[in-house]
Amino acid sequence: MQLLLVPDCIILDLLMPELDGFGVLEALKQKGSKIPVIVLSADIQDSVREQCLGLGAAMMLQKPAKAPKILEALDQVLNKGESL
């Protein structure tokens, strides 16, 4: 029996070796993934944000992101903004 673990959320950096964050977003979109993705990037240009959101990212945070911002983003994407 093979156990398949599916994450509740993915926190993704755009700059990674071999396959960048755009490639990961494209692959997830092609597979029809419904896993919410929060993108972290120092590049906050509108064109980069639009590209990420167009590829299915739930939201984008500017690096370096502090814990309160990350927790707030996780709450928003996992709970659709509902209070815990």
C-alpha positions in Angstrom: 0.0 0.0 0.0 1.4 3.4 -1.0 0.7 6.3 1.2 0.1 9.6 -0.7 0.7 12.7 1.3 -0.8 15.9 0.0 0.2 19.2 1.6 -2.5 21.7 2.8 -0.4 24.5 1.4 2.8 25.2 -0.5 5.1 28.1 0.4 7.2 28.6 -2.7 10.3 30.7 -3.5 10.7 31.8 -7.1 14.4 31.5 -7.1 15.5 27.8 -6.8 18.1 25.7 -8.5 17.1 23.6 -11.6 13.4 24.3 -11.5 12.3 27.8 -10.6 9.0 28.7 -8.9 7.4 29.6 -12.2 8.1 26.1 -13.4 6.6 24.6 -10.2 3.5 26.8 -10.6 3.2 25.7 -14.3 3.5 22.0 -13.4 0.9 22.3 -10.6 -1.5 24.1 -12.9 -1.0 21.4 -15.6 -1.8 18.7 -13.1 -5.0 20.6 -12.0 -3.7 20.9 -8.4 -6.0 22.6 -5.9 -3.3 23.0 -3.3 -3.0 26.7 -2.4 0.4 28.2 -3.1 1.9 31.2 -1.4 4.8 32.6 -3.3 7.7 34.4 -1.6 9.9 36.6 -3.6 12.1 39.7 -3.3 10.9 40.6 -6.9 7.6 42.4 -6.3 7.1 43.9 -9.8 3.5 43.9 -10.9 4.4 41.7 -13.9 5.9 39.0 -11.6 2.9 39.1 -9.3 0.5 38.9 -12.3 2.4 36.0 -13.7 2.3 34.1 -10.4 -1.4 34.7 -9.8 -2.1 33.8 -13.5 -0.3 30.5 -12.9 -2.5 29.8 -9.9 -0.7 31.2 -6.9 -3.1 32.1 -4.1 -1.1 35.1 -3.0 2.4 36.5 -3.0 4.5 37.8 -0.1 7.6 40.0 -0.3 10.8 38.5 1.1 12.0 38.5 3.8 8.5 37.7 5.2 8.1 37.8 8.9 6.3 35.1 10.8 3.1 37.2 11.5 2.7 37.9 7.8 3.2 34.2 6.9 0.7 33.1 9.5 -1.8 35.6 8.3 -1.3 34.4 4.7 -1.7 30.8 5.8 -4.9 31.7 7.7 -6.3 33.4 4.6 -5.6 30.6 2.1 -6.5 27.7 4.4 -9.5 29.2 6.2 -10.6 31.6 3.4 -10.2 34.5 5.8 -12.5 33.0 8.5 -11.5 33.5 12.1 -10.2 30.5 14.0 
